[in-house]
Amino acid sequence: MSTQFDHVSVIKKSNIFFDGKCVSHNIIFPDGTKKTIGVIFPSSLTFGTGAPEIMEINGGKCRVRQKDGEWQTYEAGQRFQVPGNSSFDIETLETVDYVCHFG
Amino acid sequence: MSTQFDHVSVIKKSNIFFDGKCVSHNIIFPDGTKKTIGVIFPSSLTFGTGAPEIMEINGGKCRVRQKDGEWQTYEAGQRFQVPGNSSFDIETLETVDYVCHFG
């Protein structure tokens, strides 16, 4: 798996959510699709989704519970998919480094 | 001033400094030069420099004291230059959104 994205645009301004517990930057691909790269610091948060998304975990450790689902643990090298118009609870045990893929 | 960088590579893995008080991502330009984009949360920190750098502040508010210098306040739209092999103290009053230019 590649450690970087090439030939992309990066929005300079960061996205800061949940009082700084989550920080991300937006990346735009040549075909117009978007991903975000960021971190989630140790916390218990609930994220809502608009579009379906795939969360790729590149560092750290978290437990995730999808809407009406069971808790599952994810670490570096793992990913999980979240449907659109849904939500997931995430308990970050060790600071998570992630890429979020949309669409 | 452009709000984004185009035709660049972005390293997926974040850089986390000072227990999460500073989070950044590395961006590589076609000519091989590097910049980082990131945030600094409210804190009092000292950053060392290897290469000379320019800190471009795109959000928030901070006070900065260069080595042997006076405190100066910087806000969105301002920038300051730091020599190589030096350091600066930064007191972040409101979360700072920045681009760091090297070389």
N, CA and C atoms of all chains as a GROMACS GRO file, in nm:
protein
  618
    1MET      N    1   0.085  -0.120   0.000
    1MET     CA    2   0.000   0.000   0.000
    1MET      C    3   0.088   0.124   0.000
    2SER      N    4   0.054   0.217  -0.085
    2SER     CA    5   0.134   0.339  -0.097
    2SER      C    6   0.128   0.421   0.031
    3THR      N    7   0.241   0.486   0.060
    3THR     CA    8   0.246   0.570   0.180
    3THR      C    9   0.214   0.716   0.148
    4GLN      N   10   0.189   0.743   0.019
    4GLN     CA   11   0.159   0.881  -0.018
    4GLN      C   12   0.060   0.886  -0.134
    5PHE      N   13   0.000   1.004  -0.152
    5PHE     CA   14  -0.087   1.029  -0.266
    5PHE      C   15  -0.013   1.124  -0.360
    6ASP      N   16  -0.013   1.091  -0.489
    6ASP     CA   17   0.058   1.174  -0.587
    6ASP      C   18  -0.039   1.250  -0.676
    7HIS      N   19   0.009   1.362  -0.732
    7HIS     CA   20  -0.069   1.440  -0.829
    7HIS      C   21  -0.204   1.482  -0.772
    8VAL      N   22  -0.201   1.533  -0.652
    8VAL     CA   23  -0.326   1.574  -0.586
    8VAL      C   24  -0.318   1.723  -0.551
    9SER      N   25  -0.433   1.776  -0.514
    9SER     CA   26  -0.439   1.911  -0.455
    9SER      C   27  -0.467   1.896  -0.307
   10VAL      N   28  -0.409   1.984  -0.229
   10VAL     CA   29  -0.428   1.980  -0.084
   10VAL      C   30  -0.481   2.116  -0.039
   11ILE      N   31  -0.587   2.115   0.036
   11ILE     CA   32  -0.641   2.239   0.091
   11ILE      C   33  -0.555   2.276   0.212
   12LYS      N   34  -0.506   2.401   0.211
   12LYS     CA   35  -0.414   2.442   0.317
   12LYS      C   36  -0.480   2.444   0.454
   13LYS      N   37  -0.604   2.488   0.458
   13LYS     CA   38  -0.670   2.506   0.587
   13LYS      C   39  -0.714   2.371   0.643
   14SER      N   40  -0.688   2.352   0.770
   14SER     CA   41  -0.725   2.226   0.835
   14SER      C   42  -0.872   2.224   0.875
   15ASN      N   43  -0.922   2.105   0.898
   15ASN     CA   44  -1.054   2.086   0.960
   15ASN      C   45  -1.030   2.043   1.103
   16ILE      N   46  -1.090   2.114   1.195
   16ILE     CA   47  -1.074   2.078   1.337
   16ILE      C   48  -1.211   2.048   1.393
   17PHE      N   49  -1.226   1.926   1.446
   17PHE     CA   50  -1.355   1.882   1.499
   17PHE      C   51  -1.340   1.847   1.647
   18PHE      N   52  -1.451   1.849   1.716
   18PHE     CA   53  -1.457   1.800   1.854
   18PHE      C   54  -1.346   1.863   1.940
   19ASP      N   55  -1.341   1.997   1.936
   19ASP     CA   56  -1.245   2.068   2.022
   19ASP      C   57  -1.101   2.022   2.000
   20GLY      N   58  -1.069   1.984   1.877
   20GLY     CA   59  -0.931   1.945   1.847
   20GLY      C   60  -0.903   1.798   1.864
   21LYS      N   61  -1.005   1.720   1.902
   21LYS     CA   62  -0.982   1.575   1.916
   21LYS      C   63  -0.961   1.512   1.778
   22CYS      N   64  -1.009   1.578   1.675
   22CYS     CA   65  -0.988   1.530   1.538
   22CYS      C   66  -0.940   1.646   1.451
   23VAL      N   67  -0.831   1.623   1.380
   23VAL     CA   68  -0.774   1.723   1.288
   23VAL      C   69  -0.757   1.656   1.153
   24SER      N   70  -0.805   1.719   1.047
   24SER     CA   71  -0.784   1.659   0.915
   24SER      C   72  -0.757   1.764   0.810
   25HIS      N   73  -0.706   1.718   0.697
   25HIS     CA   74  -0.685   1.802   0.579
   25HIS      C   75  -0.752   1.736   0.459
   26ASN      N   76  -0.808   1.819   0.372
   26ASN     CA   77  -0.876   1.768   0.254
   26ASN      C   78  -0.780   1.754   0.136
   27ILE      N   79  -0.796   1.644   0.065
   27ILE     CA   80  -0.715   1.617  -0.054
   27ILE      C   81  -0.810   1.594  -0.170
   28ILE      N   82  -0.781   1.662  -0.281
   28ILE     CA   83  -0.866   1.649  -0.400
   28ILE      C   84  -0.786   1.577  -0.509
   29PHE      N   85  -0.847   1.474  -0.567
   29PHE     CA   86  -0.782   1.396  -0.671
   29PHE      C   87  -0.816   1.451  -0.809
   30PRO      N   88  -0.733   1.416  -0.908
   30PRO     CA   89  -0.755   1.470  -1.043
   30PRO      C   90  -0.896   1.442  -1.095
   31ASP      N   91  -0.958   1.332  -1.053
   31ASP     CA   92  -1.094   1.301  -1.100
   31ASP      C   93  -1.201   1.371  -1.016
   32GLY      N   94  -1.159   1.457  -0.924
   32GLY     CA   95  -1.254   1.535  -0.845
   32GLY      C   96  -1.295   1.469  -0.715
   33THR      N   97  -1.257   1.343  -0.695
   33THR     CA   98  -1.293   1.278  -0.569
   33THR      C   99  -1.209   1.336  -0.454
   34LYS      N  100  -1.259   1.318  -0.335
   34LYS     CA  101  -1.197   1.377  -0.216
   34LYS      C  102  -1.163   1.269  -0.115
   35LYS      N  103  -1.053   1.288  -0.046
   35LYS     CA  104  -1.022   1.208   0.073
   35LYS      C  105  -0.979   1.305   0.181
   36THR      N  106  -0.985   1.262   0.305
   36THR     CA  107  -0.925   1.342   0.411
   36THR      C  108  -0.819   1.257   0.480
   37ILE      N  109  -0.712   1.324   0.523
   37ILE     CA  110  -0.611   1.256   0.604
   37ILE      C  111  -0.607   1.328   0.738
   38GLY      N  112  -0.593   1.251   0.845
   38GLY     CA  113  -0.596   1.319   0.974
   38GLY      C  114  -0.565   1.229   1.091
   39VAL      N  115  -0.585   1.286   1.207
   39VAL     CA  116  -0.562   1.212   1.330
   39VAL      C  117  -0.682   1.228   1.423
   40ILE      N  118  -0.702   1.129   1.508
   40ILE     CA  119  -0.800   1.138   1.616
   40ILE      C  120  -0.726   1.107   1.745
   41PHE      N  121  -0.729   1.200   1.837
   41PHE     CA  122  -0.662   1.180   1.966
   41PHE      C  123  -0.752   1.098   2.059
   42PRO      N  124  -0.691   1.038   2.161
   42PRO     CA  125  -0.769   0.954   2.252
   42PRO      C  126  -0.897   1.024   2.300
   43SER      N  127  -1.008   0.960   2.280
   43SER     CA  128  -1.139   1.022   2.304
   43SER      C  129  -1.248   0.920   2.273
   44SER      N  130  -1.370   0.957   2.308
   44SER     CA  131  -1.488   0.880   2.266
   44SER      C  132  -1.577   0.974   2.189
   45LEU      N  133  -1.594   0.950   2.061
   45LEU     CA  134  -1.665   1.042   1.973
   45LEU      C  135  -1.767   0.968   1.888
   46THR      N  136  -1.863   1.043   1.834
   46THR     CA  137  -1.957   0.989   1.737
   46THR      C  138  -1.949   1.072   1.610
   47PHE      N  139  -1.919   1.007   1.501
   47PHE     CA  140  -1.910   1.073   1.370
   47PHE      C  141  -2.034   1.038   1.288
   48GLY      N  142  -2.092   1.136   1.227
   48GLY     CA  143  -2.200   1.113   1.131
   48GLY      C  144  -2.144   1.106   0.991
   49THR      N  145  -2.209   1.033   0.903
   49THR     CA  146  -2.167   1.029   0.764
   49THR      C  147  -2.275   1.088   0.675
   50GLY      N  148  -2.232   1.156   0.569
   50GLY     CA  149  -2.323   1.198   0.463
   50GLY      C  150  -2.309   1.094   0.354
   51ALA      N  151  -2.199   1.104   0.279
   51ALA     CA  152  -2.166   1.002   0.180
   51ALA      C  153  -2.112   0.878   0.252
   52PRO      N  154  -2.120   0.762   0.186
   52PRO     CA  155  -2.055   0.643   0.241
   52PRO      C  156  -1.904   0.669   0.252
   53GLU      N  157  -1.838   0.610   0.347
   53GLU     CA  158  -1.694   0.632   0.359
   53GLU      C  159  -1.622   0.506   0.405
   54ILE      N  160  -1.493   0.502   0.370
   54ILE     CA  161  -1.405   0.395   0.418
   54ILE      C  162  -1.298   0.461   0.503
   55MET      N  163  -1.284   0.415   0.625
   55MET     CA  164  -1.181   0.467   0.716
   55MET      C  165  -1.064   0.368   0.713
   56GLU      N  166  -0.950   0.418   0.668
   56GLU     CA  167  -0.826   0.338   0.660
   56GLU      C  168  -0.738   0.380   0.778
   57ILE      N  169  -0.708   0.286   0.864
   57ILE     CA  170  -0.632   0.317   0.987
   57ILE      C  171  -0.484   0.290   0.961
   58ASN      N  172  -0.402   0.393   0.974
   58ASN     CA  173  -0.258   0.380   0.945
   58ASN      C  174  -0.170   0.387   1.069
   59GLY      N  175  -0.232   0.405   1.182
   59GLY     CA  176  -0.156   0.408   1.306
   59GLY      C  177  -0.253   0.418   1.422
   60GLY      N  178  -0.209   0.373   1.540
   60GLY     CA  179  -0.294   0.384   1.658
   60GLY      C  180  -0.389   0.266   1.672
   61LYS      N  181  -0.486   0.285   1.757
   61LYS     CA  182  -0.578   0.175   1.791
   61LYS      C  183  -0.712   0.235   1.834
   62CYS      N  184  -0.818   0.178   1.784
   62CYS     CA  185  -0.951   0.228   1.822
   62CYS      C  186  -1.052   0.115   1.825
   63ARG      N  187  -1.159   0.139   1.895
   63ARG     CA  188  -1.276   0.050   1.894
   63ARG      C  189  -1.387   0.128   1.825
   64VAL      N  190  -1.458   0.059   1.738
   64VAL     CA  191  -1.562   0.124   1.659
   64VAL      C  192  -1.692   0.046   1.670
   65ARG      N  193  -1.799   0.120   1.684
   65ARG     CA  194  -1.931   0.057   1.683
   65ARG      C  195  -2.018   0.129   1.580
   66GLN      N  196  -2.055   0.054   1.480
   66GLN     CA  197  -2.143   0.112   1.381
   66GLN      C  198  -2.285   0.113   1.436
   67LYS      N  199  -2.368   0.196   1.373
   67LYS     CA  200  -2.508   0.207   1.413
   67LYS      C  201  -2.568   0.066   1.421
   68ASP      N  202  -2.625   0.033   1.533
   68ASP     CA  203  -2.686  -0.098   1.555
   68ASP      C  204  -2.585  -0.213   1.544
   69GLY      N  205  -2.456  -0.183   1.560
   69GLY     CA  206  -2.355  -0.288   1.547
   69GLY      C  207  -2.286  -0.320   1.679
   70GLU      N  208  -2.186  -0.407   1.668
   70GLU     CA  209  -2.105  -0.448   1.783
   70GLU      C  210  -1.973  -0.371   1.782
   71TRP      N  211  -1.910  -0.359   1.896
   71TRP     CA  212  -1.779  -0.297   1.903
   71TRP      C  213  -1.676  -0.386   1.834
   72GLN      N  214  -1.592  -0.325   1.753
   72GLN     CA  215  -1.481  -0.398   1.690
   72GLN      C  216  -1.355  -0.314   1.702
   73THR      N  217  -1.243  -0.381   1.718
   73THR     CA  218  -1.115  -0.311   1.734
   73THR      C  219  -1.041  -0.302   1.601
   74TYR      N  220  -0.985  -0.186   1.573
   74TYR     CA  221  -0.908  -0.165   1.449
   74TYR      C  222  -0.772  -0.105   1.482
   75GLU      N  223  -0.671  -0.154   1.410
   75GLU     CA  224  -0.534  -0.105   1.427
   75GLU      C  225  -0.475  -0.074   1.290
   76ALA      N  226  -0.349  -0.029   1.291
   76ALA     CA  227  -0.279   0.004   1.167
   76ALA      C  228  -0.292  -0.108   1.065
   77GLY      N  229  -0.327  -0.073   0.944
   77GLY     CA  230  -0.336  -0.169   0.836
   77GLY      C  231  -0.478  -0.220   0.814
   78GLN      N  232  -0.569  -0.180   0.902
   78GLN     CA  233  -0.708  -0.224   0.889
   78GLN      C  234  -0.796  -0.109   0.842
   79ARG      N  235  -0.914  -0.143   0.797
   79ARG     CA  236  -1.008  -0.040   0.753
   79ARG      C  237  -1.150  -0.085   0.780
   80PHE      N  238  -1.240   0.011   0.787
   80PHE     CA  239  -1.382  -0.025   0.799
   80PHE      C  240  -1.464   0.070   0.712
   81GLN      N  241  -1.579   0.019   0.672
   81GLN     CA  242  -1.666   0.090   0.580
   81GLN      C  243  -1.790   0.136   0.654
   82VAL      N  244  -1.833   0.256   0.626
   82VAL     CA  245  -1.952   0.311   0.692
   82VAL      C  246  -2.051   0.354   0.584
   83PRO      N  247  -2.177   0.312   0.596
   83PRO     CA  248  -2.276   0.353   0.496
   83PRO      C  249  -2.302   0.504   0.501
   84GLY      N  250  -2.363   0.558   0.398
   84GLY     CA  251  -2.402   0.699   0.398
   84GLY      C  252  -2.517   0.723   0.493
   85ASN      N  253  -2.534   0.849   0.532
   85ASN     CA  254  -2.643   0.888   0.622
   85ASN      C  255  -2.652   0.798   0.744
   86SER      N  256  -2.537   0.770   0.803
   86SER     CA  257  -2.532   0.684   0.919
   86SER      C  258  -2.440   0.749   1.022
   87SER      N  259  -2.391   0.672   1.114
   87SER     CA  260  -2.298   0.725   1.215
   87SER      C  261  -2.220   0.608   1.274
   88PHE      N  262  -2.109   0.642   1.339
   88PHE     CA  263  -2.038   0.538   1.413
   88PHE      C  264  -1.976   0.600   1.539
   89ASP      N  265  -1.971   0.519   1.643
   89ASP     CA  266  -1.902   0.559   1.766
   89ASP      C  267  -1.759   0.511   1.756
   90ILE      N  268  -1.666   0.594   1.795
   90ILE     CA  269  -1.526   0.553   1.792
   90ILE      C  270  -1.459   0.591   1.924
   91GLU      N  271  -1.405   0.488   1.987
   91GLU     CA  272  -1.329   0.507   2.110
   91GLU      C  273  -1.182   0.492   2.072
   92THR      N  274  -1.109   0.603   2.073
   92THR     CA  275  -0.969   0.599   2.032
   92THR      C  276  -0.882   0.572   2.154
   93LEU      N  277  -0.812   0.458   2.149
   93LEU     CA  278  -0.732   0.414   2.263
   93LEU      C  279  -0.589   0.466   2.250
   94GLU      N  280  -0.536   0.464   2.126
   94GLU     CA  281  -0.406   0.523   2.096
   94GLU      C  282  -0.427   0.608   1.972
   95THR      N  283  -0.369   0.727   1.972
   95THR     CA  284  -0.394   0.825   1.865
   95THR      C  285  -0.396   0.759   1.728
   96VAL      N  286  -0.505   0.780   1.658
   96VAL     CA  287  -0.530   0.717   1.529
   96VAL      C  288  -0.486   0.808   1.415
   97ASP      N  289  -0.413   0.750   1.322
   97ASP     CA  290  -0.372   0.817   1.200
   97ASP      C  291  -0.458   0.756   1.090
   98TYR      N  292  -0.531   0.836   1.016
   98TYR     CA  293  -0.626   0.777   0.921
   98TYR      C  294  -0.631   0.847   0.786
   99VAL      N  295  -0.684   0.772   0.690
   99VAL     CA  296  -0.727   0.829   0.562
   99VAL      C  297  -0.874   0.794   0.550
  100CYS      N  298  -0.956   0.894   0.519
  100CYS     CA  299  -1.098   0.868   0.498
  100CYS      C  300  -1.129   0.882   0.348
  101HIS      N  301  -1.179   0.775   0.290
  101HIS     CA  302  -1.213   0.771   0.148
  101HIS      C  303  -1.364   0.791   0.133
  102PHE      N  304  -1.403   0.881   0.047
  102PHE     CA  305  -1.546   0.908   0.028
  102PHE      C  306  -1.595   0.855  -0.105
  103GLY      N  307  -1.724   0.831  -0.112
  103GLY     CA  308  -1.787   0.800  -0.242
  103GLY      C  309  -1.806   0.652  -0.259
  104MET      N  310  -0.382   3.504  -0.230
  104MET     CA  311  -0.301   3.388  -0.195
  104MET      C  312  -0.385   3.262  -0.216
  105SER      N  313  -0.326   3.164  -0.275
  105SER     CA  314  -0.400   3.040  -0.303
  105SER      C  315  -0.438   2.969  -0.174
  106THR      N  316  -0.554   2.907  -0.176
  106THR     CA  317  -0.599   2.832  -0.058
  106THR      C  318  -0.561   2.685  -0.066
  107GLN      N  319  -0.497   2.646  -0.176
  107GLN     CA  320  -0.458   2.505  -0.190
  107GLN      C  321  -0.327   2.491  -0.268
  108PHE      N  322  -0.267   2.375  -0.254
  108PHE     CA  323  -0.149   2.340  -0.333
  108PHE      C  324  -0.192   2.237  -0.438
  109ASP      N  325  -0.150   2.257  -0.562
  109ASP     CA  326  -0.188   2.166  -0.670
  109ASP      C  327  -0.068   2.085  -0.718
  110HIS      N  328  -0.097   1.968  -0.777
  110HIS     CA  329   0.007   1.883  -0.837
  110HIS      C  330   0.116   1.848  -0.737
  111VAL      N  331   0.075   1.807  -0.619
  111VAL     CA  332   0.172   1.773  -0.514
  111VAL      C  333   0.151   1.629  -0.470
  112SER      N  334   0.248   1.580  -0.393
  112SER     CA  335   0.233   1.452  -0.325
  112SER      C  336   0.212   1.480  -0.176
  113VAL      N  337   0.131   1.398  -0.115
  113VAL     CA  338   0.103   1.414   0.028
  113VAL      C  339   0.136   1.284   0.099
  114ILE      N  340   0.216   1.293   0.203
  114ILE     CA  341   0.246   1.175   0.283
  114ILE      C  342   0.126   1.147   0.373
  115LYS      N  343   0.078   1.022   0.367
  115LYS     CA  344  -0.043   0.989   0.441
  115LYS      C  345  -0.024   0.999   0.593
  116LYS      N  346   0.091   0.959   0.640
  116LYS     CA  347   0.114   0.952   0.784
  116LYS      C  348   0.139   1.093   0.840
  117SER      N  349   0.074   1.121   0.949
  117SER     CA  350   0.091   1.253   1.012
  117SER      C  351   0.218   1.259   1.096
  118ASN      N  352   0.259   1.382   1.124
  118ASN     CA  353   0.366   1.408   1.222
  118ASN      C  354   0.298   1.463   1.347
  119ILE      N  355   0.325   1.401   1.458
  119ILE     CA  356   0.264   1.448   1.584
  119ILE      C  357   0.377   1.486   1.679
  120PHE      N  358   0.377   1.612   1.723
  120PHE     CA  359   0.481   1.662   1.811
  120PHE      C  360   0.421   1.709   1.942
  121PHE      N  361   0.505   1.715   2.041
  121PHE     CA  362   0.467   1.774   2.170
  121PHE      C  363   0.335   1.718   2.222
  122ASP      N  364   0.329   1.583   2.228
  122ASP     CA  365   0.208   1.519   2.283
  122ASP      C  366   0.081   1.562   2.213
  123GLY      N  367   0.090   1.589   2.085
  123GLY     CA  368  -0.030   1.623   2.009
  123GLY      C  369  -0.060   1.771   2.003
  124LYS      N  370   0.024   1.854   2.065
  124LYS     CA  371   0.000   1.999   2.059
  124LYS      C  372   0.024   2.050   1.917
  125CYS      N  373   0.102   1.976   1.840
  125CYS     CA  374   0.127   2.010   1.700
  125CYS      C  375   0.107   1.887   1.613
  126VAL      N  376   0.026   1.902   1.509
  126VAL     CA  377   0.000   1.794   1.413
  126VAL      C  378   0.027   1.848   1.273
  127SER      N  379   0.106   1.778   1.194
  127SER     CA  380   0.129   1.826   1.058
  127SER      C  381   0.135   1.711   0.958
  128HIS      N  382   0.123   1.747   0.831
  128HIS     CA  383   0.140   1.652   0.721
  128HIS      C  384   0.243   1.709   0.623
  129ASN      N  385   0.320   1.620   0.565
  129ASN     CA  386   0.425   1.661   0.471
  129ASN      C  387   0.371   1.663   0.328
  130ILE      N  388   0.409   1.767   0.256
  130ILE     CA  389   0.371   1.784   0.116
  130ILE      C  390   0.497   1.797   0.034
  131ILE      N  391   0.506   1.720  -0.074
  131ILE     CA  392   0.624   1.724  -0.160
  131ILE      C  393   0.584   1.784  -0.294
  132PHE      N  394   0.662   1.883  -0.340
  132PHE     CA  395   0.634   1.952  -0.465
  132PHE      C  396   0.710   1.884  -0.580
  133PRO      N  397   0.663   1.911  -0.704
  133PRO     CA  398   0.726   1.846  -0.819
  133PRO      C  399   0.877   1.871  -0.826
  134ASP      N  400   0.923   1.985  -0.774
  134ASP     CA  401   1.067   2.013  -0.779
  134ASP      C  402   1.142   1.953  -0.659
  135GLY      N  403   1.072   1.875  -0.579
  135GLY     CA  404   1.135   1.806  -0.467
  135GLY      C  405   1.134   1.883  -0.337
  136THR      N  406   1.093   2.008  -0.340
  136THR     CA  407   1.087   2.084  -0.215
  136THR      C  408   0.970   2.035  -0.130
  137LYS      N  409   0.980   2.064  -0.001
  137LYS     CA  410   0.883   2.014   0.096
  137LYS      C  411   0.819   2.130   0.172
  138LYS      N  412   0.694   2.117   0.202
  138LYS     CA  413   0.628   2.206   0.298
  138LYS      C  414   0.551   2.117   0.395
  139THR      N  415   0.519   2.172   0.510
  139THR     CA  416   0.427   2.100   0.598
  139THR      C  417   0.305   2.189   0.622
  140ILE      N  418   0.190   2.125   0.636
  140ILE     CA  419   0.069   2.197   0.674
  140ILE      C  420   0.022   2.137   0.805
  141GLY      N  421  -0.022   2.223   0.895
  141GLY     CA  422  -0.061   2.167   1.024
  141GLY      C  423  -0.127   2.266   1.116
  142VAL      N  424  -0.146   2.222   1.237
  142VAL     CA  425  -0.206   2.305   1.340
  142VAL      C  426  -0.122   2.297   1.468
  143ILE      N  427  -0.129   2.404   1.545
  143ILE     CA  428  -0.071   2.406   1.679
  143ILE      C  429  -0.182   2.447   1.775
  144PHE      N  430  -0.210   2.363   1.871
  144PHE     CA  431  -0.314   2.392   1.970
  144PHE      C  432  -0.258   2.484   2.078
  145PRO      N  433  -0.346   2.553   2.151
  145PRO     CA  434  -0.300   2.645   2.256
  145PRO      C  435  -0.196   2.580   2.346
  146SER      N  436  -0.082   2.645   2.358
  146SER     CA  437   0.034   2.586   2.426
  146SER      C  438   0.148   2.685   2.424
  147SER      N  439   0.254   2.654   2.499
  147SER     CA  440   0.380   2.728   2.490
  147SER      C  441   0.488   2.628   2.454
  148LEU      N  442   0.545   2.642   2.336
  148LEU     CA  443   0.638   2.544   2.283
  148LEU      C  444   0.763   2.612   2.228
  149THR      N  445   0.868   2.533   2.216
  149THR     CA  446   0.990   2.580   2.149
  149THR      C  447   1.022   2.486   2.034
  150PHE      N  448   1.029   2.541   1.914
  150PHE     CA  449   1.061   2.464   1.794
  150PHE      C  450   1.204   2.493   1.752
  151GLY      N  451   1.278   2.389   1.723
  151GLY     CA  452   1.410   2.405   1.665
  151GLY      C  453   1.401   2.400   1.513
  152THR      N  454   1.493   2.466   1.444
  152THR     CA  455   1.497   2.460   1.298
  152THR      C  456   1.628   2.394   1.254
  153GLY      N  457   1.619   2.316   1.148
  153GLY     CA  458   1.739   2.266   1.079
  153GLY      C  459   1.762   2.360   0.963
  154ALA      N  460   1.681   2.343   0.858
  154ALA     CA  461   1.682   2.436   0.745
  154ALA      C  462   1.610   2.564   0.784
  155PRO      N  463   1.640   2.674   0.715
  155PRO     CA  464   1.561   2.797   0.736
  155PRO      C  465   1.415   2.768   0.700
  156GLU      N  466   1.324   2.836   0.764
  156GLU     CA  467   1.183   2.815   0.731
  156GLU      C  468   1.102   2.942   0.739
  157ILE      N  469   0.990   2.941   0.668
  157ILE     CA  470   0.893   3.051   0.677
  157ILE      C  471   0.764   2.991   0.728
  158MET      N  472   0.713   3.047   0.835
  158MET     CA  473   0.586   3.002   0.891
  158MET      C  474   0.477   3.099   0.844
  159GLU      N  475   0.383   3.044   0.769
  159GLU     CA  476   0.270   3.121   0.716
  159GLU      C  477   0.148   3.088   0.802
  160ILE      N  478   0.095   3.189   0.868
  160ILE     CA  479  -0.017   3.167   0.961
  160ILE      C  480  -0.149   3.190   0.887
  161ASN      N  481  -0.233   3.087   0.883
  161ASN     CA  482  -0.360   3.097   0.809
  161ASN      C  483  -0.483   3.098   0.898
  162GLY      N  484  -0.461   3.091   1.026
  162GLY     CA  485  -0.572   3.096   1.120
  162GLY      C  486  -0.517   3.100   1.260
  163GLY      N  487  -0.595   3.153   1.353
  163GLY     CA  488  -0.552   3.155   1.492
  163GLY      C  489  -0.466   3.274   1.526
  164LYS      N  490  -0.401   3.265   1.639
  164LYS     CA  491  -0.323   3.378   1.692
  164LYS      C  492  -0.212   3.324   1.780
  165CYS      N  493  -0.093   3.377   1.761
  165CYS     CA  494   0.020   3.333   1.843
  165CYS      C  495   0.117   3.447   1.868
  166ARG      N  496   0.197   3.429   1.972
  166ARG     CA  497   0.309   3.519   1.999
  166ARG      C  498   0.435   3.437   1.976
  167VAL      N  499   0.530   3.500   1.911
  167VAL     CA  500   0.653   3.429   1.875
  167VAL      C  501   0.774   3.510   1.920
  168ARG      N  502   0.871   3.439   1.974
  168ARG     CA  503   0.998   3.503   2.010
  168ARG      C  504   1.110   3.424   1.946
  169GLN      N  505   1.179   3.489   1.856
  169GLN     CA  506   1.294   3.423   1.795
  169GLN      C  507   1.411   3.430   1.892
  170LYS      N  508   1.507   3.344   1.867
  170LYS     CA  509   1.628   3.338   1.950
  170LYS      C  510   1.684   3.480   1.964
  171ASP      N  511   1.704   3.522   2.086
  171ASP     CA  512   1.757   3.656   2.114
  171ASP      C  513   1.667   3.768   2.061
  172GLY      N  514   1.538   3.739   2.038
  172GLY     CA  515   1.448   3.841   1.984
  172GLY      C  516   1.341   3.885   2.083
  173GLU      N  517   1.252   3.967   2.034
  173GLU     CA  518   1.139   4.016   2.114
  173GLU      C  519   1.013   3.937   2.076
  174TRP      N  520   0.917   3.937   2.167
  174TRP     CA  521   0.788   3.872   2.136
  174TRP      C  522   0.714   3.954   2.030
  175GLN      N  523   0.659   3.884   1.932
  175GLN     CA  524   0.575   3.950   1.832
  175GLN      C  525   0.450   3.866   1.810
  176THR      N  526   0.339   3.934   1.784
  176THR     CA  527   0.212   3.863   1.766
  176THR      C  528   0.184   3.841   1.617
  177TYR      N  529   0.136   3.723   1.584
  177TYR     CA  530   0.103   3.691   1.445
  177TYR      C  531  -0.038   3.633   1.438
  178GLU      N  532  -0.109   3.673   1.334
  178GLU     CA  533  -0.245   3.624   1.311
  178GLU      C  534  -0.259   3.581   1.165
  179ALA      N  535  -0.379   3.535   1.130
  179ALA     CA  536  -0.406   3.489   0.993
  179ALA      C  537  -0.360   3.593   0.891
  180GLY      N  538  -0.289   3.547   0.790
  180GLY     CA  539  -0.244   3.635   0.683
  180GLY      C  540  -0.102   3.685   0.703
  181GLN      N  541  -0.044   3.655   0.819
  181GLN     CA  542   0.093   3.698   0.847
  181GLN      C  543   0.189   3.580   0.840
  182ARG      N  544   0.316   3.611   0.831
  182ARG     CA  545   0.418   3.506   0.827
  182ARG      C  546   0.545   3.555   0.895
  183PHE      N  547   0.626   3.462   0.937
  183PHE     CA  548   0.757   3.500   0.991
  183PHE      C  549   0.862   3.400   0.944
  184GLN      N  550   0.985   3.450   0.938
  184GLN     CA  551   1.096   3.372   0.884
  184GLN      C  552   1.187   3.334   1.000
  185VAL      N  553   1.236   3.211   0.997
  185VAL     CA  554   1.326   3.164   1.102
  185VAL      C  555   1.454   3.114   1.036
  186PRO      N  556   1.570   3.157   1.082
  186PRO     CA  557   1.695   3.109   1.023
  186PRO      C  558   1.715   2.960   1.049
  187GLY      N  559   1.807   2.900   0.975
  187GLY     CA  560   1.841   2.760   0.999
  187GLY      C  561   1.920   2.745   1.128
  188ASN      N  562   1.921   2.624   1.180
  188ASN     CA  563   1.995   2.593   1.303
  188ASN      C  564   1.967   2.693   1.413
  189SER      N  565   1.839   2.724   1.430
  189SER     CA  566   1.798   2.819   1.532
  189SER      C  567   1.678   2.761   1.606
  190SER      N  568   1.603   2.846   1.672
  190SER     CA  569   1.482   2.802   1.740
  190SER      C  570   1.391   2.921   1.762
  191PHE      N  571   1.266   2.893   1.791
  191PHE     CA  572   1.175   3.001   1.830
  191PHE      C  573   1.077   2.949   1.932
  192ASP      N  574   1.040   3.039   2.022
  192ASP     CA  575   0.935   3.009   2.119
  192ASP      C  576   0.803   3.055   2.060
  193ILE      N  577   0.702   2.974   2.076
  193ILE     CA  578   0.570   3.013   2.025
  193ILE      C  579   0.465   2.987   2.132
  194GLU      N  580   0.394   3.093   2.165
  194GLU     CA  581   0.283   3.084   2.258
  194GLU      C  582   0.156   3.094   2.174
  195THR      N  583   0.085   2.983   2.163
  195THR     CA  584  -0.036   2.981   2.080
  195THR      C  585  -0.155   3.018   2.166
  196LEU      N  586  -0.217   3.130   2.129
  196LEU     CA  587  -0.330   3.183   2.206
  196LEU      C  588  -0.462   3.127   2.153
  197GLU      N  589  -0.472   3.118   2.020
  197GLU     CA  590  -0.587   3.055   1.955
  197GLU      C  591  -0.529   2.959   1.852
  198THR      N  592  -0.587   2.839   1.843
  198THR     CA  593  -0.531   2.732   1.759
  198THR      C  594  -0.484   2.787   1.624
  199VAL      N  595  -0.359   2.762   1.594
  199VAL     CA  596  -0.293   2.815   1.475
  199VAL      C  597  -0.299   2.712   1.362
  200ASP      N  598  -0.339   2.762   1.246
  200ASP     CA  599  -0.340   2.684   1.123
  200ASP      C  600  -0.222   2.737   1.041
  201TYR      N  601  -0.131   2.650   1.001
  201TYR     CA  602  -0.010   2.703   0.937
  201TYR      C  603   0.036   2.622   0.817
  202VAL      N  604   0.118   2.689   0.736
  202VAL     CA  605   0.199   2.621   0.634
  202VAL      C  606   0.343   2.656   0.666
  203CYS      N  607   0.428   2.557   0.672
  203CYS     CA  608   0.571   2.581   0.695
  203CYS      C  609   0.646   2.554   0.565
  204HIS      N  610   0.713   2.659   0.516
  204HIS     CA  611   0.791   2.651   0.391
  204HIS      C  612   0.937   2.632   0.427
  205PHE      N  613   1.001   2.535   0.366
  205PHE     CA  614   1.142   2.509   0.396
  205PHE      C  615   1.231   2.552   0.280
  206GLY      N  616   1.355   2.579   0.314
  206GLY     CA  617   1.458   2.599   0.212
  206GLY      C  618   1.477   2.746   0.179
   0.00000   0.00000   0.00000
